[in-house]
C-alpha cells in the first residue's frame, strides 16, 4: 500500500528523467527509500500511540498502586 505509492513516484520520475546518470537515479531512489522508511516509522509510532503503548512518562495513569522496589 505505502510501498506502492513510492513505486509509482519512482516510475513517474524515471519516465521524466530517463536520461539521468545512474548515480543521479541511485541518489533519487535512495531518497525515496528514506522517505518510505520515515513514513513507515511514523505509521507504526502513531499505531502504538493509539493503542496507548507509548506512554514514556508523558502522562500519569490513574488507578492502581505502585509496587515498592526492594533490592535484595
NUMIMAR-939460 format. One record per residue: residue in three letters; x negated, y, z of N, C-alpha, C in turn. Coordinates in steps of 0.001 Angstrom, whole numbers, plus 500000, padded with zeros to 6 digits. Last residue first. Layout:
REM NUMIMAR-939460
ALAXYZXYZXYZ...
//
This chain:
REM NUMIMAR-939460
UNK482537493039546996482019492013547929480529491924547856UNK484488495902546921483313495251546365482767494268547398UNK487708496581546223486852496143547323485689495374546726UNK489966498943545237488824498173544788487944497856545971UNK493540498841545574492226499315546012491114498379545551UNK495836499403543065495209498351543850493841498847544265UNK498403501794543154497067501451542703496478500401543627UNK501784500947542475500751501461543369499406501002542858UNK504669502029540559503622501106540948502632501752541895UNK505205505158538929505612503812539292504436502938539644UNK504053507117536115504688506943537408505049505502537668UNK501051507756534692502266506981534538502832506736535924UNK499466510694533594499705509754534687501030509036534444UNK497499511120530712498793511299531363498936510268532476UNK495006510574529876495558511864529492496862512142530208UNK493721508140530289493708509130531351494291510469530979UNK494137506497527998492838507074528285492852508214529289UNK496197505509526348496501506437527426495249507160527902UNK497256503893523937496143504834524052496462505848525139UNK499538502494523840498344501717524150497123502624524313UNK502105503271523115501547503732524386500357502880524814UNK502895502866520583503125501745521498502576502054522894UNK501975505175519436503415504963519518503764503846520489UNK499244504677519530499792505758520348501308505607520487UNK498969502666517634498690502364519041499276503434519954UNK499626504179515365500405502998515709500212502636517179UNK497598506082515365498976506519515567499880505352515942UNK495407504358514844495444505179516056496867505635516363UNK496098503350512340496001502442513485496070503212514793UNK496019505759510839497226504939510885497218504025512108UNK493361506569511164494444507421511673495744506631511794UNK492073504435509828491820504680511247492944505513511860UNK493049504863507241493367503616507923493154503769509430UNK491901507354506671493358507228506718493781505959507448UNK489187506574506719489680507587507651491196507503507781UNK489110504776504585488789504310505940489311505288506986UNK489751506532502455490599505378502758490363504892504185UNK487561508266502526488910508793502771489871507667503140UNK485555506412501817485503507104503113486876507661503472UNK486395505805499244486354504749500251486321505346501660UNK486041508274498003487388507718498115487440506614499165UNK483216508422498186484051509438498824485475508926499014UNK482524506270496571482162506236497985482994507249498775UNK483425507273494137484012506033494659483744505910496155UNK481692509434493850483125509686493997483842508468494562UNK479260508059493629479446509034494700480932509312494931UNK479685506562491312479454505887492582479700506822493763UNK479904508609489431481033507696489650480900506999490999UNK477358509643489635478492510509489964479738509666490234UNK475944507433488785475730507921490145476850508858490582UNK476666507077486132477064506045487087476874506504488521UNK477967510207484816476923509209485033477364508213486102UNK481007510636482909480124510959484035479083509855484197UNK482880510029481035481516510264480568480551510649481683UNK485360509867482244484732508619481799483281508810481354UNK487193511469483677485748511669483777484976510434483341UNK489832510690483357489478512079483054487971512310483003UNK489732508020484132490241508384482808489793509786482411UNK488842508291486738487984507626485761488436507911484325UNK491024509450487971489773510204487893488850509614486831UNK492838507291487744493131508591487114491854509413486937UNK491550505335489284491841505098487867492093506400487119UNK491512506636491819490270506258491149490492506053489650UNK494247506830492338493438508053492255492139507769491508UNK494869504104492428495478504960491409494698506259491233UNK493381503358494659493078502756493356493673503591492223UNK494673504794496640493310505180496276492865504536494966UNK497124503398496658497094504851496428495702505296495975UNK496351500851497385496854501074496026496841502560495671UNK495809501184500081494694500912499170495107501154497721UNK498361501439501073497469502593501161496298502436500192UNK499163498822500000500000500000500000499112501250500000
//
